[in-house]
């Protein structure tokens, strides 16, 4: 893990730069996804989450869930193409878990990928130095708000 200001950049994760979501490859047919801590901080205090149904096919960049906070309503975009095979139902009861533990208990969904090799070309690897620079830019945008 790399600390960028007070935020975490996980080296083993891939980041979808357009929406600040992340992907963790668990196996060839399981990718766990969620919202980065910068994305969660930008959203504000999350009070509600609505998931796309299990079995839904999503393309990279399409919503897997919609979150609502006191200051924002918007999508969490899928960093990978595939079928939603699991959602984190605990978030329905406690959506703040996304803010409190975005890379652990605050994960959003599990996707069965169908185009992983191609999708990875559009993601930023947490261990790449240019990803650290990108994350710093995202933090600077957040601070300017």
Chimera marker file (.cmm) of the C-alpha trace (Angstrom):
<marker_set name="trace">
<marker id="1" x="0.000" y="0.000" z="0.000" r="1" g="1" b="0" radius="0.5"/>
<marker id="2" x="1.150" y="3.498" z="-0.833" r="1" g="1" b="0" radius="0.5"/>
<marker id="3" x="-0.023" y="6.477" z="1.199" r="1" g="1" b="0" radius="0.5"/>
<marker id="4" x="-0.849" y="9.525" z="-0.903" r="1" g="1" b="0" radius="0.5"/>
<marker id="5" x="-1.598" y="12.323" z="1.545" r="1" g="1" b="0" radius="0.5"/>
<marker id="6" x="-4.115" y="10.680" z="3.883" r="1" g="1" b="0" radius="0.5"/>
<marker id="7" x="-5.439" y="8.322" z="1.185" r="1" g="1" b="0" radius="0.5"/>
<marker id="8" x="-4.483" y="4.752" z="0.331" r="1" g="1" b="0" radius="0.5"/>
<marker id="9" x="-3.399" y="3.488" z="-3.061" r="1" g="1" b="0" radius="0.5"/>
<marker id="10" x="-3.412" y="-0.314" z="-3.037" r="1" g="1" b="0" radius="0.5"/>
<marker id="11" x="-0.645" y="-1.736" z="-5.187" r="1" g="1" b="0" radius="0.5"/>
<marker id="12" x="-2.499" y="-4.993" z="-5.930" r="1" g="1" b="0" radius="0.5"/>
<marker id="13" x="-5.598" y="-3.206" z="-7.259" r="1" g="1" b="0" radius="0.5"/>
<marker id="14" x="-6.495" y="-1.780" z="-10.640" r="1" g="1" b="0" radius="0.5"/>
<marker id="15" x="-8.213" y="1.604" z="-10.796" r="1" g="1" b="0" radius="0.5"/>
<marker id="16" x="-10.837" y="2.824" z="-13.269" r="1" g="1" b="0" radius="0.5"/>
<marker id="17" x="-9.688" y="6.421" z="-13.773" r="1" g="1" b="0" radius="0.5"/>
<marker id="18" x="-13.016" y="7.799" z="-14.981" r="1" g="1" b="0" radius="0.5"/>
<marker id="19" x="-14.990" y="7.004" z="-11.816" r="1" g="1" b="0" radius="0.5"/>
<marker id="20" x="-12.436" y="6.198" z="-9.089" r="1" g="1" b="0" radius="0.5"/>
<marker id="21" x="-13.615" y="2.613" z="-8.753" r="1" g="1" b="0" radius="0.5"/>
<marker id="22" x="-11.202" y="-0.269" z="-8.190" r="1" g="1" b="0" radius="0.5"/>
<marker id="23" x="-10.878" y="-3.910" z="-9.243" r="1" g="1" b="0" radius="0.5"/>
<marker id="24" x="-9.195" y="-6.771" z="-7.427" r="1" g="1" b="0" radius="0.5"/>
<marker id="25" x="-8.583" y="-9.887" z="-9.507" r="1" g="1" b="0" radius="0.5"/>
<marker id="26" x="-9.350" y="-12.816" z="-7.213" r="1" g="1" b="0" radius="0.5"/>
<marker id="27" x="-9.258" y="-15.506" z="-9.921" r="1" g="1" b="0" radius="0.5"/>
<marker id="28" x="-9.780" y="-15.792" z="-13.667" r="1" g="1" b="0" radius="0.5"/>
<marker id="29" x="-13.548" y="-15.715" z="-13.114" r="1" g="1" b="0" radius="0.5"/>
<marker id="30" x="-13.900" y="-13.380" z="-10.086" r="1" g="1" b="0" radius="0.5"/>
<marker id="31" x="-13.126" y="-9.684" z="-9.858" r="1" g="1" b="0" radius="0.5"/>
<marker id="32" x="-14.152" y="-7.855" z="-6.677" r="1" g="1" b="0" radius="0.5"/>
<marker id="33" x="-14.922" y="-4.173" z="-7.244" r="1" g="1" b="0" radius="0.5"/>
<marker id="34" x="-15.558" y="-1.113" z="-5.112" r="1" g="1" b="0" radius="0.5"/>
<marker id="35" x="-15.125" y="2.628" z="-4.788" r="1" g="1" b="0" radius="0.5"/>
<marker id="36" x="-11.722" y="4.055" z="-3.848" r="1" g="1" b="0" radius="0.5"/>
<marker id="37" x="-11.304" y="6.070" z="-0.682" r="1" g="1" b="0" radius="0.5"/>
<marker id="38" x="-10.899" y="9.230" z="-2.786" r="1" g="1" b="0" radius="0.5"/>
<marker id="39" x="-14.163" y="8.425" z="-4.576" r="1" g="1" b="0" radius="0.5"/>
<marker id="40" x="-15.911" y="7.787" z="-1.274" r="1" g="1" b="0" radius="0.5"/>
<marker id="41" x="-14.588" y="11.041" z="0.191" r="1" g="1" b="0" radius="0.5"/>
<marker id="42" x="-15.730" y="12.949" z="-2.910" r="1" g="1" b="0" radius="0.5"/>
<marker id="43" x="-19.237" y="11.500" z="-2.580" r="1" g="1" b="0" radius="0.5"/>
<marker id="44" x="-19.586" y="12.580" z="1.031" r="1" g="1" b="0" radius="0.5"/>
<marker id="45" x="-21.538" y="10.731" z="3.706" r="1" g="1" b="0" radius="0.5"/>
<marker id="46" x="-23.185" y="7.872" z="1.811" r="1" g="1" b="0" radius="0.5"/>
<marker id="47" x="-26.727" y="7.203" z="3.033" r="1" g="1" b="0" radius="0.5"/>
<marker id="48" x="-28.131" y="4.819" z="0.407" r="1" g="1" b="0" radius="0.5"/>
<marker id="49" x="-26.975" y="2.344" z="-2.237" r="1" g="1" b="0" radius="0.5"/>
<marker id="50" x="-28.958" y="0.662" z="-5.000" r="1" g="1" b="0" radius="0.5"/>
<marker id="51" x="-27.362" y="-2.277" z="-6.827" r="1" g="1" b="0" radius="0.5"/>
<marker id="52" x="-27.913" y="-3.530" z="-10.347" r="1" g="1" b="0" radius="0.5"/>
<marker id="53" x="-29.470" y="-7.012" z="-10.088" r="1" g="1" b="0" radius="0.5"/>
<marker id="54" x="-27.294" y="-10.107" z="-9.819" r="1" g="1" b="0" radius="0.5"/>
<marker id="55" x="-26.986" y="-11.630" z="-13.278" r="1" g="1" b="0" radius="0.5"/>
<marker id="56" x="-26.861" y="-8.241" z="-15.020" r="1" g="1" b="0" radius="0.5"/>
<marker id="57" x="-24.237" y="-7.964" z="-17.753" r="1" g="1" b="0" radius="0.5"/>
<marker id="58" x="-22.279" y="-4.708" z="-17.524" r="1" g="1" b="0" radius="0.5"/>
<marker id="59" x="-19.624" y="-3.222" z="-19.752" r="1" g="1" b="0" radius="0.5"/>
<marker id="60" x="-16.589" y="-1.442" z="-18.438" r="1" g="1" b="0" radius="0.5"/>
<marker id="61" x="-17.746" y="2.016" z="-17.373" r="1" g="1" b="0" radius="0.5"/>
<marker id="62" x="-21.404" y="1.111" z="-16.852" r="1" g="1" b="0" radius="0.5"/>
<marker id="63" x="-22.979" y="1.475" z="-13.401" r="1" g="1" b="0" radius="0.5"/>
<marker id="64" x="-22.986" y="-1.495" z="-11.033" r="1" g="1" b="0" radius="0.5"/>
<marker id="65" x="-24.627" y="0.567" z="-8.299" r="1" g="1" b="0" radius="0.5"/>
<marker id="66" x="-25.896" y="4.049" z="-7.534" r="1" g="1" b="0" radius="0.5"/>
<marker id="67" x="-24.996" y="5.767" z="-4.288" r="1" g="1" b="0" radius="0.5"/>
<marker id="68" x="-26.717" y="8.668" z="-2.623" r="1" g="1" b="0" radius="0.5"/>
<marker id="69" x="-25.149" y="11.072" z="-0.176" r="1" g="1" b="0" radius="0.5"/>
<marker id="70" x="-26.257" y="14.347" z="1.325" r="1" g="1" b="0" radius="0.5"/>
<marker id="71" x="-24.519" y="16.202" z="-1.510" r="1" g="1" b="0" radius="0.5"/>
<marker id="72" x="-24.468" y="13.813" z="-4.457" r="1" g="1" b="0" radius="0.5"/>
<marker id="73" x="-26.286" y="11.003" z="-6.273" r="1" g="1" b="0" radius="0.5"/>
<marker id="74" x="-24.294" y="9.070" z="-8.821" r="1" g="1" b="0" radius="0.5"/>
<marker id="75" x="-23.032" y="5.785" z="-10.176" r="1" g="1" b="0" radius="0.5"/>
<marker id="76" x="-20.250" y="3.488" z="-9.174" r="1" g="1" b="0" radius="0.5"/>
<marker id="77" x="-18.958" y="2.358" z="-12.559" r="1" g="1" b="0" radius="0.5"/>
<marker id="78" x="-17.706" y="-1.133" z="-13.231" r="1" g="1" b="0" radius="0.5"/>
<marker id="79" x="-13.992" y="-1.217" z="-13.979" r="1" g="1" b="0" radius="0.5"/>
<marker id="80" x="-14.488" y="-4.479" z="-15.914" r="1" g="1" b="0" radius="0.5"/>
<marker id="81" x="-16.947" y="-6.024" z="-18.370" r="1" g="1" b="0" radius="0.5"/>
<marker id="82" x="-18.873" y="-9.072" z="-17.217" r="1" g="1" b="0" radius="0.5"/>
<marker id="83" x="-21.759" y="-10.442" z="-15.195" r="1" g="1" b="0" radius="0.5"/>
<marker id="84" x="-22.589" y="-9.295" z="-11.677" r="1" g="1" b="0" radius="0.5"/>
<marker id="85" x="-22.477" y="-12.493" z="-9.613" r="1" g="1" b="0" radius="0.5"/>
<marker id="86" x="-22.532" y="-11.067" z="-6.095" r="1" g="1" b="0" radius="0.5"/>
<marker id="87" x="-23.329" y="-7.793" z="-4.345" r="1" g="1" b="0" radius="0.5"/>
<marker id="88" x="-22.418" y="-6.679" z="-0.847" r="1" g="1" b="0" radius="0.5"/>
<marker id="89" x="-25.844" y="-6.737" z="0.801" r="1" g="1" b="0" radius="0.5"/>
<marker id="90" x="-24.332" y="-5.476" z="4.070" r="1" g="1" b="0" radius="0.5"/>
<marker id="91" x="-24.075" y="-2.075" z="2.385" r="1" g="1" b="0" radius="0.5"/>
<marker id="92" x="-27.881" y="-1.855" z="2.232" r="1" g="1" b="0" radius="0.5"/>
<marker id="93" x="-27.932" y="-1.752" z="6.042" r="1" g="1" b="0" radius="0.5"/>
<marker id="94" x="-24.737" y="0.230" z="6.481" r="1" g="1" b="0" radius="0.5"/>
<marker id="95" x="-23.695" y="2.137" z="3.327" r="1" g="1" b="0" radius="0.5"/>
<marker id="96" x="-21.119" y="4.067" z="5.375" r="1" g="1" b="0" radius="0.5"/>
<marker id="97" x="-18.914" y="0.954" z="5.177" r="1" g="1" b="0" radius="0.5"/>
<marker id="98" x="-17.890" y="2.249" z="1.738" r="1" g="1" b="0" radius="0.5"/>
<marker id="99" x="-16.329" y="5.284" z="3.429" r="1" g="1" b="0" radius="0.5"/>
<marker id="100" x="-15.032" y="3.501" z="6.520" r="1" g="1" b="0" radius="0.5"/>
<marker id="101" x="-13.398" y="0.519" z="4.778" r="1" g="1" b="0" radius="0.5"/>
<marker id="102" x="-13.562" y="1.013" z="0.983" r="1" g="1" b="0" radius="0.5"/>
<marker id="103" x="-11.044" y="-1.723" z="0.181" r="1" g="1" b="0" radius="0.5"/>
<marker id="104" x="-12.306" y="-4.259" z="2.729" r="1" g="1" b="0" radius="0.5"/>
<marker id="105" x="-15.829" y="-4.650" z="4.084" r="1" g="1" b="0" radius="0.5"/>
<marker id="106" x="-17.017" y="-1.750" z="1.901" r="1" g="1" b="0" radius="0.5"/>
<marker id="107" x="-16.567" y="-3.617" z="-1.410" r="1" g="1" b="0" radius="0.5"/>
<marker id="108" x="-19.544" y="-3.264" z="-3.767" r="1" g="1" b="0" radius="0.5"/>
<marker id="109" x="-19.838" y="-6.269" z="-6.096" r="1" g="1" b="0" radius="0.5"/>
<marker id="110" x="-18.157" y="-9.290" z="-7.628" r="1" g="1" b="0" radius="0.5"/>
<marker id="111" x="-18.037" y="-9.511" z="-11.418" r="1" g="1" b="0" radius="0.5"/>
<marker id="112" x="-17.442" y="-12.602" z="-13.548" r="1" g="1" b="0" radius="0.5"/>
<marker id="113" x="-15.276" y="-10.949" z="-16.207" r="1" g="1" b="0" radius="0.5"/>
<marker id="114" x="-15.772" y="-11.623" z="-19.903" r="1" g="1" b="0" radius="0.5"/>
<marker id="115" x="-13.138" y="-9.312" z="-21.414" r="1" g="1" b="0" radius="0.5"/>
<marker id="116" x="-10.521" y="-8.994" z="-18.689" r="1" g="1" b="0" radius="0.5"/>
<marker id="117" x="-7.367" y="-8.770" z="-20.821" r="1" g="1" b="0" radius="0.5"/>
<marker id="118" x="-8.818" y="-5.905" z="-22.868" r="1" g="1" b="0" radius="0.5"/>
<marker id="119" x="-10.334" y="-4.176" z="-19.836" r="1" g="1" b="0" radius="0.5"/>
<marker id="120" x="-7.006" y="-4.184" z="-17.992" r="1" g="1" b="0" radius="0.5"/>
<marker id="121" x="-5.535" y="-2.019" z="-20.761" r="1" g="1" b="0" radius="0.5"/>
<marker id="122" x="-7.876" y="0.789" z="-19.658" r="1" g="1" b="0" radius="0.5"/>
<marker id="123" x="-7.130" y="0.485" z="-15.939" r="1" g="1" b="0" radius="0.5"/>
<marker id="124" x="-4.307" y="1.896" z="-13.843" r="1" g="1" b="0" radius="0.5"/>
<marker id="125" x="-2.293" y="-0.592" z="-11.782" r="1" g="1" b="0" radius="0.5"/>
<marker id="126" x="-1.832" y="0.532" z="-8.200" r="1" g="1" b="0" radius="0.5"/>
<marker id="127" x="1.872" y="-0.333" z="-8.278" r="1" g="1" b="0" radius="0.5"/>
<marker id="128" x="2.691" y="1.882" z="-11.288" r="1" g="1" b="0" radius="0.5"/>
<marker id="129" x="4.411" y="5.218" z="-10.522" r="1" g="1" b="0" radius="0.5"/>
<marker id="130" x="2.124" y="7.064" z="-12.973" r="1" g="1" b="0" radius="0.5"/>
<marker id="131" x="-0.871" y="5.821" z="-10.969" r="1" g="1" b="0" radius="0.5"/>
<marker id="132" x="0.495" y="7.608" z="-7.901" r="1" g="1" b="0" radius="0.5"/>
<marker id="133" x="0.657" y="10.836" z="-9.926" r="1" g="1" b="0" radius="0.5"/>
<marker id="134" x="-2.906" y="10.305" z="-11.174" r="1" g="1" b="0" radius="0.5"/>
<marker id="135" x="-4.086" y="9.718" z="-7.588" r="1" g="1" b="0" radius="0.5"/>
<marker id="136" x="-2.398" y="12.929" z="-6.441" r="1" g="1" b="0" radius="0.5"/>
<marker id="137" x="-4.307" y="14.787" z="-9.174" r="1" g="1" b="0" radius="0.5"/>
<marker id="138" x="-7.602" y="13.273" z="-7.989" r="1" g="1" b="0" radius="0.5"/>
<marker id="139" x="-6.865" y="14.308" z="-4.412" r="1" g="1" b="0" radius="0.5"/>
<marker id="140" x="-6.020" y="17.858" z="-5.560" r="1" g="1" b="0" radius="0.5"/>
<marker id="141" x="-9.379" y="18.049" z="-7.394" r="1" g="1" b="0" radius="0.5"/>
<marker id="142" x="-11.145" y="16.858" z="-4.256" r="1" g="1" b="0" radius="0.5"/>
<marker id="143" x="-9.435" y="19.473" z="-2.086" r="1" g="1" b="0" radius="0.5"/>
<marker id="144" x="-10.391" y="22.279" z="-4.518" r="1" g="1" b="0" radius="0.5"/>
<marker id="145" x="-14.122" y="21.492" z="-4.135" r="1" g="1" b="0" radius="0.5"/>
<link id1="1" id2="2" r="1" g="1" b="0" radius="0.2"/>
<link id1="2" id2="3" r="1" g="1" b="0" radius="0.2"/>
<link id1="3" id2="4" r="1" g="1" b="0" radius="0.2"/>
<link id1="4" id2="5" r="1" g="1" b="0" radius="0.2"/>
<link id1="5" id2="6" r="1" g="1" b="0" radius="0.2"/>
<link id1="6" id2="7" r="1" g="1" b="0" radius="0.2"/>
<link id1="7" id2="8" r="1" g="1" b="0" radius="0.2"/>
<link id1="8" id2="9" r="1" g="1" b="0" radius="0.2"/>
<link id1="9" id2="10" r="1" g="1" b="0" radius="0.2"/>
<link id1="10" id2="11" r="1" g="1" b="0" radius="0.2"/>
<link id1="11" id2="12" r="1" g="1" b="0" radius="0.2"/>
<link id1="12" id2="13" r="1" g="1" b="0" radius="0.2"/>
<link id1="13" id2="14" r="1" g="1" b="0" radius="0.2"/>
<link id1="14" id2="15" r="1" g="1" b="0" radius="0.2"/>
<link id1="15" id2="16" r="1" g="1" b="0" radius="0.2"/>
<link id1="16" id2="17" r="1" g="1" b="0" radius="0.2"/>
<link id1="17" id2="18" r="1" g="1" b="0" radius="0.2"/>
<link id1="18" id2="19" r="1" g="1" b="0" radius="0.2"/>
<link id1="19" id2="20" r="1" g="1" b="0" radius="0.2"/>
<link id1="20" id2="21" r="1" g="1" b="0" radius="0.2"/>
<link id1="21" id2="22" r="1" g="1" b="0" radius="0.2"/>
<link id1="22" id2="23" r="1" g="1" b="0" radius="0.2"/>
<link id1="23" id2="24" r="1" g="1" b="0" radius="0.2"/>
<link id1="24" id2="25" r="1" g="1" b="0" radius="0.2"/>
<link id1="25" id2="26" r="1" g="1" b="0" radius="0.2"/>
<link id1="26" id2="27" r="1" g="1" b="0" radius="0.2"/>
<link id1="27" id2="28" r="1" g="1" b="0" radius="0.2"/>
<link id1="28" id2="29" r="1" g="1" b="0" radius="0.2"/>
<link id1="29" id2="30" r="1" g="1" b="0" radius="0.2"/>
<link id1="30" id2="31" r="1" g="1" b="0" radius="0.2"/>
<link id1="31" id2="32" r="1" g="1" b="0" radius="0.2"/>
<link id1="32" id2="33" r="1" g="1" b="0" radius="0.2"/>
<link id1="33" id2="34" r="1" g="1" b="0" radius="0.2"/>
<link id1="34" id2="35" r="1" g="1" b="0" radius="0.2"/>
<link id1="35" id2="36" r="1" g="1" b="0" radius="0.2"/>
<link id1="36" id2="37" r="1" g="1" b="0" radius="0.2"/>
<link id1="37" id2="38" r="1" g="1" b="0" radius="0.2"/>
<link id1="38" id2="39" r="1" g="1" b="0" radius="0.2"/>
<link id1="39" id2="40" r="1" g="1" b="0" radius="0.2"/>
<link id1="40" id2="41" r="1" g="1" b="0" radius="0.2"/>
<link id1="41" id2="42" r="1" g="1" b="0" radius="0.2"/>
<link id1="42" id2="43" r="1" g="1" b="0" radius="0.2"/>
<link id1="43" id2="44" r="1" g="1" b="0" radius="0.2"/>
<link id1="44" id2="45" r="1" g="1" b="0" radius="0.2"/>
<link id1="45" id2="46" r="1" g="1" b="0" radius="0.2"/>
<link id1="46" id2="47" r="1" g="1" b="0" radius="0.2"/>
<link id1="47" id2="48" r="1" g="1" b="0" radius="0.2"/>
<link id1="48" id2="49" r="1" g="1" b="0" radius="0.2"/>
<link id1="49" id2="50" r="1" g="1" b="0" radius="0.2"/>
<link id1="50" id2="51" r="1" g="1" b="0" radius="0.2"/>
<link id1="51" id2="52" r="1" g="1" b="0" radius="0.2"/>
<link id1="52" id2="53" r="1" g="1" b="0" radius="0.2"/>
<link id1="53" id2="54" r="1" g="1" b="0" radius="0.2"/>
<link id1="54" id2="55" r="1" g="1" b="0" radius="0.2"/>
<link id1="55" id2="56" r="1" g="1" b="0" radius="0.2"/>
<link id1="56" id2="57" r="1" g="1" b="0" radius="0.2"/>
<link id1="57" id2="58" r="1" g="1" b="0" radius="0.2"/>
<link id1="58" id2="59" r="1" g="1" b="0" radius="0.2"/>
<link id1="59" id2="60" r="1" g="1" b="0" radius="0.2"/>
<link id1="60" id2="61" r="1" g="1" b="0" radius="0.2"/>
<link id1="61" id2="62" r="1" g="1" b="0" radius="0.2"/>
<link id1="62" id2="63" r="1" g="1" b="0" radius="0.2"/>
<link id1="63" id2="64" r="1" g="1" b="0" radius="0.2"/>
<link id1="64" id2="65" r="1" g="1" b="0" radius="0.2"/>
<link id1="65" id2="66" r="1" g="1" b="0" radius="0.2"/>
<link id1="66" id2="67" r="1" g="1" b="0" radius="0.2"/>
<link id1="67" id2="68" r="1" g="1" b="0" radius="0.2"/>
<link id1="68" id2="69" r="1" g="1" b="0" radius="0.2"/>
<link id1="69" id2="70" r="1" g="1" b="0" radius="0.2"/>
<link id1="70" id2="71" r="1" g="1" b="0" radius="0.2"/>
<link id1="71" id2="72" r="1" g="1" b="0" radius="0.2"/>
<link id1="72" id2="73" r="1" g="1" b="0" radius="0.2"/>
<link id1="73" id2="74" r="1" g="1" b="0" radius="0.2"/>
<link id1="74" id2="75" r="1" g="1" b="0" radius="0.2"/>
<link id1="75" id2="76" r="1" g="1" b="0" radius="0.2"/>
<link id1="76" id2="77" r="1" g="1" b="0" radius="0.2"/>
<link id1="77" id2="78" r="1" g="1" b="0" radius="0.2"/>
<link id1="78" id2="79" r="1" g="1" b="0" radius="0.2"/>
<link id1="79" id2="80" r="1" g="1" b="0" radius="0.2"/>
<link id1="80" id2="81" r="1" g="1" b="0" radius="0.2"/>
<link id1="81" id2="82" r="1" g="1" b="0" radius="0.2"/>
<link id1="82" id2="83" r="1" g="1" b="0" radius="0.2"/>
<link id1="83" id2="84" r="1" g="1" b="0" radius="0.2"/>
<link id1="84" id2="85" r="1" g="1" b="0" radius="0.2"/>
<link id1="85" id2="86" r="1" g="1" b="0" radius="0.2"/>
<link id1="86" id2="87" r="1" g="1" b="0" radius="0.2"/>
<link id1="87" id2="88" r="1" g="1" b="0" radius="0.2"/>
<link id1="88" id2="89" r="1" g="1" b="0" radius="0.2"/>
<link id1="89" id2="90" r="1" g="1" b="0" radius="0.2"/>
<link id1="90" id2="91" r="1" g="1" b="0" radius="0.2"/>
<link id1="91" id2="92" r="1" g="1" b="0" radius="0.2"/>
<link id1="92" id2="93" r="1" g="1" b="0" radius="0.2"/>
<link id1="93" id2="94" r="1" g="1" b="0" radius="0.2"/>
<link id1="94" id2="95" r="1" g="1" b="0" radius="0.2"/>
<link id1="95" id2="96" r="1" g="1" b="0" radius="0.2"/>
<link id1="96" id2="97" r="1" g="1" b="0" radius="0.2"/>
<link id1="97" id2="98" r="1" g="1" b="0" radius="0.2"/>
<link id1="98" id2="99" r="1" g="1" b="0" radius="0.2"/>
<link id1="99" id2="100" r="1" g="1" b="0" radius="0.2"/>
<link id1="100" id2="101" r="1" g="1" b="0" radius="0.2"/>
<link id1="101" id2="102" r="1" g="1" b="0" radius="0.2"/>
<link id1="102" id2="103" r="1" g="1" b="0" radius="0.2"/>
<link id1="103" id2="104" r="1" g="1" b="0" radius="0.2"/>
<link id1="104" id2="105" r="1" g="1" b="0" radius="0.2"/>
<link id1="105" id2="106" r="1" g="1" b="0" radius="0.2"/>
<link id1="106" id2="107" r="1" g="1" b="0" radius="0.2"/>
<link id1="107" id2="108" r="1" g="1" b="0" radius="0.2"/>
<link id1="108" id2="109" r="1" g="1" b="0" radius="0.2"/>
<link id1="109" id2="110" r="1" g="1" b="0" radius="0.2"/>
<link id1="110" id2="111" r="1" g="1" b="0" radius="0.2"/>
<link id1="111" id2="112" r="1" g="1" b="0" radius="0.2"/>
<link id1="112" id2="113" r="1" g="1" b="0" radius="0.2"/>
<link id1="113" id2="114" r="1" g="1" b="0" radius="0.2"/>
<link id1="114" id2="115" r="1" g="1" b="0" radius="0.2"/>
<link id1="115" id2="116" r="1" g="1" b="0" radius="0.2"/>
<link id1="116" id2="117" r="1" g="1" b="0" radius="0.2"/>
<link id1="117" id2="118" r="1" g="1" b="0" radius="0.2"/>
<link id1="118" id2="119" r="1" g="1" b="0" radius="0.2"/>
<link id1="119" id2="120" r="1" g="1" b="0" radius="0.2"/>
<link id1="120" id2="121" r="1" g="1" b="0" radius="0.2"/>
<link id1="121" id2="122" r="1" g="1" b="0" radius="0.2"/>
<link id1="122" id2="123" r="1" g="1" b="0" radius="0.2"/>
<link id1="123" id2="124" r="1" g="1" b="0" radius="0.2"/>
<link id1="124" id2="125" r="1" g="1" b="0" radius="0.2"/>
<link id1="125" id2="126" r="1" g="1" b="0" radius="0.2"/>
<link id1="126" id2="127" r="1" g="1" b="0" radius="0.2"/>
<link id1="127" id2="128" r="1" g="1" b="0" radius="0.2"/>
<link id1="128" id2="129" r="1" g="1" b="0" radius="0.2"/>
<link id1="129" id2="130" r="1" g="1" b="0" radius="0.2"/>
<link id1="130" id2="131" r="1" g="1" b="0" radius="0.2"/>
<link id1="131" id2="132" r="1" g="1" b="0" radius="0.2"/>
<link id1="132" id2="133" r="1" g="1" b="0" radius="0.2"/>
<link id1="133" id2="134" r="1" g="1" b="0" radius="0.2"/>
<link id1="134" id2="135" r="1" g="1" b="0" radius="0.2"/>
<link id1="135" id2="136" r="1" g="1" b="0" radius="0.2"/>
<link id1="136" id2="137" r="1" g="1" b="0" radius="0.2"/>
<link id1="137" id2="138" r="1" g="1" b="0" radius="0.2"/>
<link id1="138" id2="139" r="1" g="1" b="0" radius="0.2"/>
<link id1="139" id2="140" r="1" g="1" b="0" radius="0.2"/>
<link id1="140" id2="141" r="1" g="1" b="0" radius="0.2"/>
<link id1="141" id2="142" r="1" g="1" b="0" radius="0.2"/>
<link id1="142" id2="143" r="1" g="1" b="0" radius="0.2"/>
<link id1="143" id2="144" r="1" g="1" b="0" radius="0.2"/>
<link id1="144" id2="145" r="1" g="1" b="0" radius="0.2"/>
</marker_set>
